[in-house]
Amino acid sequence: MRAKKLGRHELLSWVNNITQSDYSKIENLSDGVAFCQIFDAFYPNAFSLNQLKCSKNYFKINIIS
């Protein structure tokens, strides 16, 4: 079985669909926020997205016990 090659537009469409966002370029995914949103979509309640602190060039997850 061969894996289908995805273009960047198809990948962005998939990410935007899962995260309910509007990323316009692959480069916008480099901060990790989309990864956290996708992880949360597949594993709900693994961590709270409210603990995700975002800014333009920085993100951090603080796990509060």
A tleap script that builds the chain and sets N, CA, C and O, in Angstrom:
source leaprc.protein.ff14SB
mol = sequence {
  NMET ARG ALA LYS LYS LEU GLY ARG HIE GLU
  LEU LEU SER TRP VAL ASN ASN ILE THR GLN
  SER ASP TYR SER LYS ILE GLU ASN LEU SER
  ASP GLY VAL ALA PHE CYS GLN ILE PHE ASP
  ALA PHE TYR PRO ASN ALA PHE SER LEU ASN
  GLN LEU LYS CYS SER LYS ASN TYR PHE LYS
  ILE ASN ILE ILE CSER
}
set mol.1.N position { 0.845 -1.178 0.000 }
set mol.1.CA position { 0.000 0.000 0.000 }
set mol.1.C position { 0.891 1.241 0.000 }
set mol.1.O position { 1.808 1.348 0.814 }
set mol.2.N position { 0.630 2.157 -0.890 }
set mol.2.CA position { 1.395 3.400 -0.962 }
set mol.2.C position { 0.617 4.527 -0.307 }
set mol.2.O position { -0.602 4.625 -0.447 }
set mol.3.N position { 1.329 5.362 0.399 }
set mol.3.CA position { 0.701 6.533 1.018 }
set mol.3.C position { 0.498 7.607 -0.044 }
set mol.3.O position { 1.324 7.783 -0.939 }
set mol.4.N position { -0.594 8.305 0.071 }
set mol.4.CA position { -0.880 9.392 -0.854 }
set mol.4.C position { -0.055 10.611 -0.458 }
set mol.4.O position { 0.014 10.973 0.717 }
set mol.5.N position { 0.564 11.235 -1.443 }
set mol.5.CA position { 1.292 12.468 -1.179 }
set mol.5.C position { 0.301 13.611 -1.073 }
set mol.5.O position { -0.580 13.768 -1.919 }
set mol.6.N position { 0.451 14.399 -0.035 }
set mol.6.CA position { -0.415 15.562 0.156 }
set mol.6.C position { 0.340 16.826 -0.214 }
set mol.6.O position { 1.523 16.970 0.092 }
set mol.7.N position { -0.344 17.723 -0.864 }
set mol.7.CA position { 0.221 19.033 -1.134 }
set mol.7.C position { 0.019 19.932 0.081 }
set mol.7.O position { -0.734 19.599 0.996 }
set mol.8.N position { 0.683 21.044 0.077 }
set mol.8.CA position { 0.572 21.934 1.238 }
set mol.8.C position { -0.827 22.504 1.398 }
set mol.8.O position { -1.251 22.767 2.523 }
set mol.9.N position { -1.544 22.700 0.321 }
set mol.9.CA position { -2.909 23.220 0.426 }
set mol.9.C position { -3.848 22.179 1.033 }
set mol.9.O position { -4.738 22.514 1.814 }
set mol.10.N position { -3.639 20.917 0.665 }
set mol.10.CA position { -4.450 19.843 1.246 }
set mol.10.C position { -4.153 19.693 2.737 }
set mol.10.O position { -5.062 19.493 3.544 }
set mol.11.N position { -2.878 19.791 3.092 }
set mol.11.CA position { -2.485 19.703 4.498 }
set mol.11.C position { -3.078 20.857 5.300 }
set mol.11.O position { -3.621 20.645 6.385 }
set mol.12.N position { -2.978 22.065 4.777 }
set mol.12.CA position { -3.557 23.227 5.458 }
set mol.12.C position { -5.064 23.100 5.597 }
set mol.12.O position { -5.629 23.469 6.627 }
set mol.13.N position { -5.709 22.585 4.575 }
set mol.13.CA position { -7.148 22.384 4.634 }
set mol.13.C position { -7.504 21.399 5.745 }
set mol.13.O position { -8.456 21.625 6.492 }
set mol.14.N position { -6.744 20.311 5.859 }
set mol.14.CA position { -6.978 19.312 6.907 }
set mol.14.C position { -6.766 19.925 8.291 }
set mol.14.O position { -7.596 19.752 9.184 }
set mol.15.N position { -5.654 20.642 8.466 }
set mol.15.CA position { -5.357 21.269 9.764 }
set mol.15.C position { -6.443 22.279 10.112 }
set mol.15.O position { -6.926 22.295 11.244 }
set mol.16.N position { -6.833 23.115 9.167 }
set mol.16.CA position { -7.877 24.115 9.422 }
set mol.16.C position { -9.202 23.458 9.772 }
set mol.16.O position { -9.946 23.972 10.607 }
set mol.17.N position { -9.503 22.328 9.144 }
set mol.17.CA position { -10.734 21.611 9.437 }
set mol.17.C position { -10.711 21.033 10.853 }
set mol.17.O position { -11.687 21.164 11.591 }
set mol.18.N position { -9.611 20.400 11.231 }
set mol.18.CA position { -9.492 19.792 12.562 }
set mol.18.C position { -9.478 20.859 13.655 }
set mol.18.O position { -10.150 20.716 14.676 }
set mol.19.N position { -8.715 21.925 13.439 }
set mol.19.CA position { -8.536 22.945 14.481 }
set mol.19.C position { -9.580 24.052 14.421 }
set mol.19.O position { -9.627 24.907 15.305 }
set mol.20.N position { -10.406 24.045 13.399 }
set mol.20.CA position { -11.397 25.092 13.183 }
set mol.20.C position { -10.719 26.467 13.178 }
set mol.20.O position { -11.186 27.419 13.803 }
set mol.21.N position { -9.609 26.530 12.452 }
set mol.21.CA position { -8.803 27.752 12.352 }
set mol.21.C position { -8.723 28.185 10.904 }
set mol.21.O position { -9.375 27.616 10.028 }
set mol.22.N position { -7.916 29.198 10.670 }
set mol.22.CA position { -7.738 29.715 9.314 }
set mol.22.C position { -6.260 29.985 9.055 }
set mol.22.O position { -5.869 31.116 8.767 }
set mol.23.N position { -5.435 28.929 9.159 }
set mol.23.CA position { -4.021 29.076 8.834 }
set mol.23.C position { -3.893 29.270 7.336 }
set mol.23.O position { -4.536 28.564 6.559 }
set mol.24.N position { -3.068 30.219 6.927 }
set mol.24.CA position { -2.943 30.515 5.502 }
set mol.24.C position { -1.646 29.984 4.899 }
set mol.24.O position { -1.547 29.832 3.682 }
set mol.25.N position { -0.645 29.701 5.744 }
set mol.25.CA position { 0.640 29.203 5.258 }
set mol.25.C position { 1.145 28.102 6.188 }
set mol.25.O position { 0.871 28.122 7.388 }
set mol.26.N position { 1.880 27.148 5.631 }
set mol.26.CA position { 2.485 26.073 6.420 }
set mol.26.C position { 3.390 26.667 7.501 }
set mol.26.O position { 3.457 26.139 8.612 }
set mol.27.N position { 4.070 27.738 7.187 }
set mol.27.CA position { 4.994 28.361 8.131 }
set mol.27.C position { 4.287 28.810 9.410 }
set mol.27.O position { 4.921 28.904 10.461 }
set mol.28.N position { 2.999 29.086 9.336 }
set mol.28.CA position { 2.240 29.505 10.520 }
set mol.28.C position { 2.060 28.377 11.520 }
set mol.28.O position { 1.682 28.622 12.666 }
set mol.29.N position { 2.324 27.149 11.106 }
set mol.29.CA position { 2.171 26.002 11.994 }
set mol.29.C position { 3.412 25.768 12.856 }
set mol.29.O position { 3.394 24.902 13.730 }
set mol.30.N position { 4.474 26.517 12.629 }
set mol.30.CA position { 5.744 26.246 13.291 }
set mol.30.C position { 5.761 26.558 14.784 }
set mol.30.O position { 6.678 26.125 15.481 }
set mol.31.N position { 4.781 27.293 15.295 }
set mol.31.CA position { 4.804 27.637 16.716 }
set mol.31.C position { 4.278 26.521 17.611 }
set mol.31.O position { 4.432 26.597 18.830 }
set mol.32.N position { 3.661 25.488 17.041 }
set mol.32.CA position { 3.211 24.356 17.844 }
set mol.32.C position { 1.783 24.449 18.344 }
set mol.32.O position { 1.261 23.475 18.886 }
set mol.33.N position { 1.144 25.579 18.179 }
set mol.33.CA position { -0.227 25.744 18.667 }
set mol.33.C position { -1.169 24.799 17.928 }
set mol.33.O position { -2.027 24.172 18.549 }
set mol.34.N position { -1.018 24.689 16.609 }
set mol.34.CA position { -1.874 23.790 15.837 }
set mol.34.C position { -1.672 22.347 16.283 }
set mol.34.O position { -2.632 21.581 16.367 }
set mol.35.N position { -0.421 21.973 16.571 }
set mol.35.CA position { -0.159 20.621 17.067 }
set mol.35.C position { -0.937 20.359 18.350 }
set mol.35.O position { -1.549 19.302 18.500 }
set mol.36.N position { -0.919 21.306 19.264 }
set mol.36.CA position { -1.653 21.146 20.524 }
set mol.36.C position { -3.159 21.037 20.269 }
set mol.36.O position { -3.844 20.265 20.941 }
set mol.37.N position { -3.673 21.796 19.314 }
set mol.37.CA position { -5.090 21.736 18.992 }
set mol.37.C position { -5.453 20.386 18.368 }
set mol.37.O position { -6.500 19.819 18.680 }
set mol.38.N position { -4.595 19.875 17.493 }
set mol.38.CA position { -4.838 18.566 16.881 }
set mol.38.C position { -4.755 17.477 17.939 }
set mol.38.O position { -5.593 16.576 17.968 }
set mol.39.N position { -3.755 17.552 18.807 }
set mol.39.CA position { -3.617 16.582 19.888 }
set mol.39.C position { -4.870 16.585 20.757 }
set mol.39.O position { -5.362 15.526 21.148 }
set mol.40.N position { -5.377 17.761 21.053 }
set mol.40.CA position { -6.589 17.878 21.867 }
set mol.40.C position { -7.808 17.304 21.136 }
set mol.40.O position { -8.701 16.747 21.774 }
set mol.41.N position { -7.854 17.432 19.814 }
set mol.41.CA position { -8.979 16.889 19.054 }
set mol.41.C position { -8.999 15.364 19.116 }
set mol.41.O position { -10.068 14.756 19.177 }
set mol.42.N position { -7.816 14.744 19.101 }
set mol.42.CA position { -7.738 13.286 19.139 }
set mol.42.C position { -7.736 12.730 20.557 }
set mol.42.O position { -8.199 11.611 20.782 }
set mol.43.N position { -7.223 13.495 21.514 }
set mol.43.CA position { -7.159 13.075 22.914 }
set mol.43.C position { -7.749 14.171 23.798 }
set mol.43.O position { -7.013 14.894 24.470 }
set mol.44.N position { -9.087 14.293 23.797 }
set mol.44.CA position { -9.709 15.357 24.588 }
set mol.44.C position { -9.393 15.202 26.073 }
set mol.44.O position { -9.267 14.089 26.584 }
set mol.45.N position { -9.272 16.311 26.734 }
set mol.45.CA position { -9.022 16.377 28.176 }
set mol.45.C position { -7.658 15.854 28.592 }
set mol.45.O position { -7.432 15.633 29.782 }
set mol.46.N position { -6.731 15.647 27.647 }
set mol.46.CA position { -5.366 15.276 28.017 }
set mol.46.C position { -4.689 16.465 28.708 }
set mol.46.O position { -3.888 16.290 29.627 }
set mol.47.N position { -5.017 17.647 28.261 }
set mol.47.CA position { -4.611 18.887 28.909 }
set mol.47.C position { -5.614 19.948 28.499 }
set mol.47.O position { -6.357 19.777 27.533 }
set mol.48.N position { -5.628 21.024 29.227 }
set mol.48.CA position { -6.574 22.096 28.936 }
set mol.48.C position { -5.945 23.094 27.976 }
set mol.48.O position { -4.840 23.582 28.213 }
set mol.49.N position { -6.648 23.392 26.899 }
set mol.49.CA position { -6.138 24.395 25.970 }
set mol.49.C position { -6.111 25.779 26.611 }
set mol.49.O position { -5.448 26.684 26.104 }
set mol.50.N position { -6.826 25.946 27.722 }
set mol.50.CA position { -6.762 27.218 28.442 }
set mol.50.C position { -5.387 27.438 29.042 }
set mol.50.O position { -5.010 28.574 29.331 }
set mol.51.N position { -4.629 26.358 29.234 }
set mol.51.CA position { -3.282 26.462 29.784 }
set mol.51.C position { -2.256 26.807 28.720 }
set mol.51.O position { -1.081 27.008 29.030 }
set mol.52.N position { -2.684 26.876 27.481 }
set mol.52.CA position { -1.805 27.200 26.373 }
set mol.52.C position { -1.658 28.711 26.290 }
set mol.52.O position { -2.627 29.425 26.032 }
set mol.53.N position { -0.460 29.184 26.507 }
set mol.53.CA position { -0.201 30.621 26.443 }
set mol.53.C position { 0.414 30.935 25.096 }
set mol.53.O position { 1.487 30.431 24.767 }
set mol.54.N position { -0.253 31.755 24.324 }
set mol.54.CA position { 0.169 32.049 22.962 }
set mol.54.C position { 0.540 33.516 22.811 }
set mol.54.O position { -0.088 34.404 23.388 }
set mol.55.N position { 1.541 33.731 22.048 }
set mol.55.CA position { 1.847 35.069 21.569 }
set mol.55.C position { 2.330 34.900 20.135 }
set mol.55.O position { 2.342 33.783 19.619 }
set mol.56.N position { 2.716 35.955 19.502 }
set mol.56.CA position { 3.048 35.888 18.087 }
set mol.56.C position { 4.204 34.924 17.803 }
set mol.56.O position { 4.144 34.171 16.831 }
set mol.57.N position { 5.238 34.932 18.618 }
set mol.57.CA position { 6.412 34.105 18.344 }
set mol.57.C position { 6.740 33.122 19.462 }
set mol.57.O position { 7.870 32.637 19.528 }
set mol.58.N position { 5.790 32.814 20.341 }
set mol.58.CA position { 6.117 31.999 21.507 }
set mol.58.C position { 4.877 31.265 21.991 }
set mol.58.O position { 3.780 31.822 21.991 }
set mol.59.N position { 5.049 30.035 22.397 }
set mol.59.CA position { 3.956 29.338 23.064 }
set mol.59.C position { 4.531 28.486 24.184 }
set mol.59.O position { 5.692 28.081 24.141 }
set mol.60.N position { 3.719 28.225 25.162 }
set mol.60.CA position { 4.139 27.435 26.304 }
set mol.60.C position { 2.923 26.781 26.920 }
set mol.60.O position { 1.849 27.377 26.985 }
set mol.61.N position { 3.098 25.552 27.371 }
set mol.61.CA position { 2.017 24.865 28.061 }
set mol.61.C position { 2.431 24.735 29.519 }
set mol.61.O position { 3.469 24.152 29.829 }
set mol.62.N position { 1.631 25.271 30.389 }
set mol.62.CA position { 1.843 25.114 31.828 }
set mol.62.C position { 0.816 24.139 32.349 }
set mol.62.O position { -0.386 24.392 32.271 }
set mol.63.N position { 1.276 23.041 32.874 }
set mol.63.CA position { 0.370 22.067 33.460 }
set mol.63.C position { 0.228 22.398 34.945 }
set mol.63.O position { 1.190 22.322 35.710 }
set mol.64.N position { -0.974 22.762 35.328 }
set mol.64.CA position { -1.241 23.148 36.692 }
set mol.64.C position { -1.962 21.977 37.366 }
set mol.64.O position { -3.034 21.558 36.929 }
set mol.65.N position { -1.360 21.465 38.424 }
set mol.65.CA position { -1.963 20.325 39.130 }
set mol.65.C position { -3.044 20.752 40.057 }
set mol.65.O position { -3.652 19.915 40.725 }
savepdb mol mol.pdb
quit
